[in-house]
């Protein structure tokens, strides 16, 4: 298993990018806040302990959070590794994490920090306060305290992981897509031996992928089948849940082959004016099992059930350029 840590100050966009990173590299995104809420909701022993502490107005101690994370490491199956977001926050927690992993014969593989200036933190938190109605993000003293706390807690961790040769930085001042490209570039350069394995495409894998897709906000994910990050092709399983939204887009340099392995979905084609021209019902008893979408053709997909497809395209993966996204008219 691989273990990655995503760092960044308030407003850096960790939550914005963590889901996309986890989906692309088949990682389990671990947010400590979400983990606490899940353990409490499921009524586990650790969850009950955390709930009693919180209701009494006390902070949840390190050993409770670490117990939850260790339990997650032990029980999560079918992923290439974990992406930790919000843990560790202190040098003590980093040392405890190393101990937990060492007992399993594993280690932290890399720490990626999204870097933004204090000025940008101020601007982003105030903007977030405006659009989300979060009063704590609008208070100047609160913002200054959060920045000071971040620097005080994080700088020792940066030194710690730099000393271990595991620390990387990504510039976070640009737009979402540019920052995500920086992050993907960093991950692409990391150890990718997780792709060098025999993969049996069976019902057990389908169940595992459906579970993971349900845990992602976008209700879909992909499972990489390439030889490694230097493999310039695209071969993957895509998992789609009803409600997943995919923009209408095109690929100007390659055809795209989509085969339905399980479930039912529509592939919808559009003209340059943004109007739907054709719709293909695939899977189920439709008699249509796949489609080869020609390069330059505007298209999207709509899952009718939980659907798993095999997708193949030429060339390395890249985000859609603005000129390759179409505004739909109807």
VOVO-977355 format. One line per field, with one value per residue (C-alpha): residue in three letters; x, y, z; residue number from 0; chain. Coordinates in steps of 0.1 Angstrom, whole numbers. Example, Ala and Ser with C-alpha at 12.3 -4.5 7.8 and 13.67 -1.06 7.14 Angstrom:
2
aa ALA | SER
px 123 | 137
py -45 | -11
pz 78 | 71
i 0 | 1
ch A | A
***
This chain:
330
aa UNK | UNK | UNK | UNK | UNK | UNK | UNK | UNK | UNK | UNK | UNK | UNK | UNK | UNK | UNK | UNK | UNK | UNK | UNK | UNK | UNK | UNK | UNK | UNK | UNK | UNK | UNK | UNK | UNK | UNK | UNK | UNK | UNK | UNK | UNK | UNK | UNK | UNK | UNK | UNK | UNK | UNK | UNK | UNK | UNK | UNK | UNK | UNK | UNK | UNK | UNK | UNK | UNK | UNK | UNK | UNK | UNK | UNK | UNK | UNK | UNK | UNK | UNK | UNK | UNK | UNK | UNK | UNK | UNK | UNK | UNK | UNK | UNK | UNK | UNK | UNK | UNK | UNK | UNK | UNK | UNK | UNK | UNK | UNK | UNK | UNK | UNK | UNK | UNK | UNK | UNK | UNK | UNK | UNK | UNK | UNK | UNK | UNK | UNK | UNK | UNK | UNK | UNK | UNK | UNK | UNK | UNK | UNK | UNK | UNK | UNK | UNK | UNK | UNK | UNK | UNK | UNK | UNK | UNK | UNK | UNK | UNK | UNK | UNK | UNK | UNK | UNK | UNK | UNK | UNK | UNK | UNK | UNK | UNK | UNK | UNK | UNK | UNK | UNK | UNK | UNK | UNK | UNK | UNK | UNK | UNK | UNK | UNK | UNK | UNK | UNK | UNK | UNK | UNK | UNK | UNK | UNK | UNK | UNK | UNK | UNK | UNK | UNK | UNK | UNK | UNK | UNK | UNK | UNK | UNK | UNK | UNK | UNK | UNK | UNK | UNK | UNK | UNK | UNK | UNK | UNK | UNK | UNK | UNK | UNK | UNK | UNK | UNK | UNK | UNK | UNK | UNK | UNK | UNK | UNK | UNK | UNK | UNK | UNK | UNK | UNK | UNK | UNK | UNK | UNK | UNK | UNK | UNK | UNK | UNK | UNK | UNK | UNK | UNK | UNK | UNK | UNK | UNK | UNK | UNK | UNK | UNK | UNK | UNK | UNK | UNK | UNK | UNK | UNK | UNK | UNK | UNK | UNK | UNK | UNK | UNK | UNK | UNK | UNK | UNK | UNK | UNK | UNK | UNK | UNK | UNK | UNK | UNK | UNK | UNK | UNK | UNK | UNK | UNK | UNK | UNK | UNK | UNK | UNK | UNK | UNK | UNK | UNK | UNK | UNK | UNK | UNK | UNK | UNK | UNK | UNK | UNK | UNK | UNK | UNK | UNK | UNK | UNK | UNK | UNK | UNK | UNK | UNK | UNK | UNK | UNK | UNK | UNK | UNK | UNK | UNK | UNK | UNK | UNK | UNK | UNK | UNK | UNK | UNK | UNK | UNK | UNK | UNK | UNK | UNK | UNK | UNK | UNK | UNK | UNK | UNK | UNK | UNK | UNK | UNK | UNK | UNK | UNK | UNK | UNK | UNK | UNK | UNK | UNK | UNK | UNK | UNK | UNK | UNK | UNK
px 0 | 11 | 6 | 5 | -1 | -17 | -6 | -17 | -30 | -66 | -79 | -52 | -77 | -69 | -106 | -110 | -82 | -81 | -111 | -96 | -62 | -78 | -99 | -71 | -46 | -70 | -64 | -87 | -91 | -89 | -102 | -99 | -130 | -151 | -135 | -146 | -181 | -183 | -170 | -195 | -224 | -215 | -213 | -179 | -161 | -137 | -167 | -185 | -154 | -150 | -187 | -185 | -155 | -170 | -203 | -183 | -166 | -132 | -108 | -105 | -69 | -44 | -47 | -84 | -79 | -48 | -69 | -95 | -68 | -51 | -85 | -91 | -57 | -65 | -100 | -99 | -94 | -90 | -72 | -36 | -31 | -43 | -43 | -43 | -58 | -57 | -34 | -7 | -10 | 18 | 53 | 40 | 13 | 39 | 61 | 31 | 21 | 56 | 53 | 19 | 31 | 64 | 45 | 28 | 60 | 49 | 59 | 48 | 57 | 55 | 41 | 27 | 22 | 0 | 17 | -1 | 8 | -7 | -22 | -40 | -52 | -69 | -85 | -97 | -111 | -130 | -144 | -154 | -171 | -191 | -203 | -208 | -219 | -191 | -187 | -154 | -139 | -149 | -133 | -98 | -86 | -98 | -80 | -48 | -50 | -55 | -26 | -3 | -15 | -8 | 27 | 35 | 23 | 33 | 68 | 83 | 65 | 80 | 115 | 107 | 96 | 123 | 148 | 133 | 135 | 97 | 86 | 73 | 56 | 30 | 22 | -13 | -19 | -32 | -66 | -81 | -71 | -36 | -30 | -44 | -21 | 9 | -4 | -8 | 27 | 41 | 21 | 31 | 68 | 63 | 67 | 40 | 46 | 10 | 1 | 25 | 1 | -22 | -57 | -86 | -117 | -143 | -174 | -153 | -135 | -169 | -182 | -151 | -151 | -188 | -182 | -154 | -174 | -202 | -176 | -166 | -186 | -187 | -202 | -176 | -140 | -115 | -92 | -59 | -49 | -17 | 18 | 29 | 28 | 52 | 27 | 14 | -18 | -51 | -67 | -90 | -122 | -147 | -173 | -204 | -233 | -267 | -264 | -228 | -222 | -198 | -194 | -200 | -165 | -144 | -110 | -93 | -65 | -79 | -110 | -124 | -136 | -162 | -173 | -201 | -191 | -219 | -250 | -268 | -258 | -265 | -238 | -250 | -236 | -239 | -233 | -211 | -242 | -247 | -278 | -282 | -280 | -279 | -283 | -272 | -286 | -259 | -259 | -288 | -310 | -303 | -281 | -255 | -223 | -200 | -192 | -162 | -165 | -146 | -121 | -135 | -170 | -188 | -202 | -210 | -224 | -254 | -255 | -289 | -277 | -244 | -223 | -188 | -171 | -137 | -123 | -93 | -78 | -45 | -21 | -15 | -43 | -49 | -77 | -100 | -89 | -116 | -120 | -128 | -158 | -192 | -221 | -253 | -283 | -311
py 0 | 36 | 63 | 100 | 131 | 162 | 194 | 230 | 260 | 270 | 279 | 261 | 238 | 204 | 194 | 206 | 185 | 154 | 137 | 140 | 128 | 98 | 89 | 91 | 70 | 46 | 60 | 61 | 98 | 100 | 133 | 132 | 152 | 129 | 99 | 111 | 117 | 82 | 64 | 82 | 75 | 38 | 36 | 19 | 18 | 46 | 65 | 62 | 74 | 104 | 113 | 113 | 135 | 160 | 162 | 169 | 198 | 181 | 178 | 143 | 131 | 119 | 82 | 82 | 97 | 75 | 45 | 53 | 58 | 25 | 7 | 22 | 10 | -25 | -28 | -9 | -33 | -30 | 4 | 12 | 33 | 62 | 100 | 116 | 150 | 168 | 142 | 145 | 180 | 179 | 164 | 139 | 127 | 123 | 102 | 81 | 76 | 64 | 39 | 26 | 21 | 5 | -21 | -30 | -30 | 2 | 38 | 73 | 75 | 112 | 145 | 170 | 206 | 231 | 264 | 297 | 330 | 344 | 372 | 346 | 327 | 360 | 366 | 330 | 326 | 359 | 349 | 315 | 334 | 354 | 324 | 299 | 322 | 311 | 338 | 323 | 328 | 365 | 374 | 390 | 378 | 343 | 342 | 355 | 329 | 300 | 312 | 314 | 280 | 265 | 279 | 269 | 233 | 227 | 241 | 214 | 188 | 202 | 200 | 165 | 152 | 171 | 153 | 120 | 130 | 127 | 164 | 180 | 213 | 224 | 261 | 268 | 304 | 296 | 284 | 251 | 233 | 246 | 236 | 202 | 197 | 206 | 180 | 153 | 160 | 154 | 122 | 110 | 112 | 91 | 54 | 38 | 1 | -2 | -3 | -33 | -60 | -87 | -74 | -99 | -81 | -100 | -94 | -87 | -59 | -45 | -44 | -27 | -1 | 6 | 12 | 36 | 55 | 60 | 77 | 103 | 136 | 132 | 97 | 82 | 70 | 53 | 23 | 25 | -5 | 9 | -5 | 26 | 64 | 64 | 44 | 70 | 52 | 53 | 21 | 21 | 9 | 37 | 34 | 56 | 60 | 76 | 113 | 116 | 146 | 147 | 178 | 176 | 174 | 161 | 146 | 163 | 138 | 104 | 82 | 69 | 33 | 27 | -9 | -15 | -44 | -40 | -18 | 5 | 39 | 64 | 79 | 112 | 130 | 167 | 191 | 222 | 243 | 223 | 204 | 167 | 148 | 111 | 90 | 54 | 31 | 7 | -24 | -43 | -58 | -30 | -52 | -24 | -32 | -3 | 26 | 40 | 78 | 94 | 121 | 156 | 144 | 162 | 137 | 128 | 98 | 93 | 63 | 47 | 21 | 16 | 11 | -1 | 5 | -2 | 29 | 32 | 63 | 72 | 96 | 105 | 116 | 154 | 177 | 191 | 224 | 251 | 249 | 211 | 217 | 225 | 245 | 224 | 243 | 217
pz 0 | -7 | 18 | 7 | 28 | 13 | 31 | 27 | 47 | 50 | 16 | -4 | -20 | -4 | -4 | -39 | -53 | -30 | -46 | -81 | -70 | -52 | -81 | -107 | -87 | -70 | -35 | -5 | 5 | 43 | 58 | 96 | 100 | 78 | 94 | 129 | 117 | 100 | 131 | 153 | 128 | 127 | 164 | 166 | 199 | 188 | 175 | 208 | 226 | 203 | 206 | 244 | 244 | 219 | 238 | 270 | 252 | 251 | 221 | 206 | 216 | 192 | 202 | 193 | 158 | 152 | 163 | 137 | 110 | 119 | 118 | 83 | 71 | 83 | 69 | 35 | 6 | -32 | -33 | -43 | -11 | 10 | 6 | 41 | 43 | 77 | 94 | 106 | 119 | 145 | 148 | 174 | 150 | 122 | 145 | 155 | 119 | 110 | 139 | 129 | 93 | 103 | 123 | 90 | 71 | 53 | 52 | 41 | 4 | -2 | 13 | -12 | 0 | -19 | -13 | -12 | 4 | 36 | 15 | -7 | 24 | 36 | 3 | -2 | 33 | 30 | -4 | 11 | 39 | 14 | -7 | 21 | 49 | 73 | 99 | 112 | 78 | 78 | 111 | 107 | 141 | 134 | 100 | 115 | 143 | 118 | 97 | 128 | 139 | 105 | 104 | 139 | 135 | 99 | 96 | 119 | 98 | 66 | 81 | 93 | 59 | 40 | 62 | 52 | 15 | 11 | 8 | -25 | -32 | -57 | -64 | -54 | -65 | -100 | -111 | -101 | -133 | -134 | -97 | -104 | -133 | -110 | -85 | -112 | -125 | -90 | -85 | -120 | -109 | -78 | -75 | -97 | -90 | -80 | -117 | -123 | -111 | -125 | -124 | -126 | -137 | -117 | -96 | -65 | -83 | -96 | -60 | -47 | -75 | -69 | -32 | -39 | -65 | -39 | -16 | -42 | -46 | -84 | -82 | -105 | -106 | -128 | -123 | -142 | -163 | -178 | -174 | -154 | -155 | -184 | -205 | -229 | -236 | -218 | -207 | -177 | -161 | -155 | -128 | -132 | -108 | -117 | -111 | -121 | -143 | -172 | -193 | -231 | -245 | -274 | -280 | -310 | -315 | -307 | -311 | -278 | -274 | -247 | -239 | -213 | -190 | -165 | -162 | -186 | -199 | -227 | -249 | -263 | -293 | -300 | -329 | -328 | -318 | -286 | -297 | -292 | -324 | -314 | -283 | -280 | -252 | -243 | -220 | -205 | -233 | -257 | -279 | -280 | -261 | -269 | -292 | -309 | -306 | -334 | -327 | -327 | -319 | -290 | -265 | -230 | -211 | -187 | -164 | -160 | -134 | -117 | -149 | -154 | -188 | -203 | -220 | -243 | -260 | -276 | -259 | -223 | -201 | -198 | -186 | -212 | -226 | -226 | -263 | -259 | -236 | -251 | -237 | -242 | -256 | -249
i 0 | 1 | 2 | 3 | 4 | 5 | 6 | 7 | 8 | 9 | 10 | 11 | 12 | 13 | 14 | 15 | 16 | 17 | 18 | 19 | 20 | 21 | 22 | 23 | 24 | 25 | 26 | 27 | 28 | 29 | 30 | 31 | 32 | 33 | 34 | 35 | 36 | 37 | 38 | 39 | 40 | 41 | 42 | 43 | 44 | 45 | 46 | 47 | 48 | 49 | 50 | 51 | 52 | 53 | 54 | 55 | 56 | 57 | 58 | 59 | 60 | 61 | 62 | 63 | 64 | 65 | 66 | 67 | 68 | 69 | 70 | 71 | 72 | 73 | 74 | 75 | 76 | 77 | 78 | 79 | 80 | 81 | 82 | 83 | 84 | 85 | 86 | 87 | 88 | 89 | 90 | 91 | 92 | 93 | 94 | 95 | 96 | 97 | 98 | 99 | 100 | 101 | 102 | 103 | 104 | 105 | 106 | 107 | 108 | 109 | 110 | 111 | 112 | 113 | 114 | 115 | 116 | 117 | 118 | 119 | 120 | 121 | 122 | 123 | 124 | 125 | 126 | 127 | 128 | 129 | 130 | 131 | 132 | 133 | 134 | 135 | 136 | 137 | 138 | 139 | 140 | 141 | 142 | 143 | 144 | 145 | 146 | 147 | 148 | 149 | 150 | 151 | 152 | 153 | 154 | 155 | 156 | 157 | 158 | 159 | 160 | 161 | 162 | 163 | 164 | 165 | 166 | 167 | 168 | 169 | 170 | 171 | 172 | 173 | 174 | 175 | 176 | 177 | 178 | 179 | 180 | 181 | 182 | 183 | 184 | 185 | 186 | 187 | 188 | 189 | 190 | 191 | 192 | 193 | 194 | 195 | 196 | 197 | 198 | 199 | 200 | 201 | 202 | 203 | 204 | 205 | 206 | 207 | 208 | 209 | 210 | 211 | 212 | 213 | 214 | 215 | 216 | 217 | 218 | 219 | 220 | 221 | 222 | 223 | 224 | 225 | 226 | 227 | 228 | 229 | 230 | 231 | 232 | 233 | 234 | 235 | 236 | 237 | 238 | 239 | 240 | 241 | 242 | 243 | 244 | 245 | 246 | 247 | 248 | 249 | 250 | 251 | 252 | 253 | 254 | 255 | 256 | 257 | 258 | 259 | 260 | 261 | 262 | 263 | 264 | 265 | 266 | 267 | 268 | 269 | 270 | 271 | 272 | 273 | 274 | 275 | 276 | 277 | 278 | 279 | 280 | 281 | 282 | 283 | 284 | 285 | 286 | 287 | 288 | 289 | 290 | 291 | 292 | 293 | 294 | 295 | 296 | 297 | 298 | 299 | 300 | 301 | 302 | 303 | 304 | 305 | 306 | 307 | 308 | 309 | 310 | 311 | 312 | 313 | 314 | 315 | 316 | 317 | 318 | 319 | 320 | 321 | 322 | 323 | 324 | 325 | 326 | 327 | 328 | 329
ch A | A | A | A | A | A | A | A | A | A | A | A | A | A | A | A | A | A | A | A | A | A | A | A | A | A | A | A | A | A | A | A | A | A | A | A | A | A | A | A | A | A | A | A | A | A | A | A | A | A | A | A | A | A | A | A | A | A | A | A | A | A | A | A | A | A | A | A | A | A | A | A | A | A | A | A | A | A | A | A | A | A | A | A | A | A | A | A | A | A | A | A | A | A | A | A | A | A | A | A | A | A | A | A | A | A | A | A | A | A | A | A | A | A | A | A | A | A | A | A | A | A | A | A | A | A | A | A | A | A | A | A | A | A | A | A | A | A | A | A | A | A | A | A | A | A | A | A | A | A | A | A | A | A | A | A | A | A | A | A | A | A | A | A | A | A | A | A | A | A | A | A | A | A | A | A | A | A | A | A | A | A | A | A | A | A | A | A | A | A | A | A | A | A | A | A | A | A | A | A | A | A | A | A | A | A | A | A | A | A | A | A | A | A | A | A | A | A | A | A | A | A | A | A | A | A | A | A | A | A | A | A | A | A | A | A | A | A | A | A | A | A | A | A | A | A | A | A | A | A | A | A | A | A | A | A | A | A | A | A | A | A | A | A | A | A | A | A | A | A | A | A | A | A | A | A | A | A | A | A | A | A | A | A | A | A | A | A | A | A | A | A | A | A | A | A | A | A | A | A | A | A | A | A | A | A | A | A | A | A | A | A | A | A | A | A | A | A | A | A | A | A | A | A | A | A | A | A | A | A
***
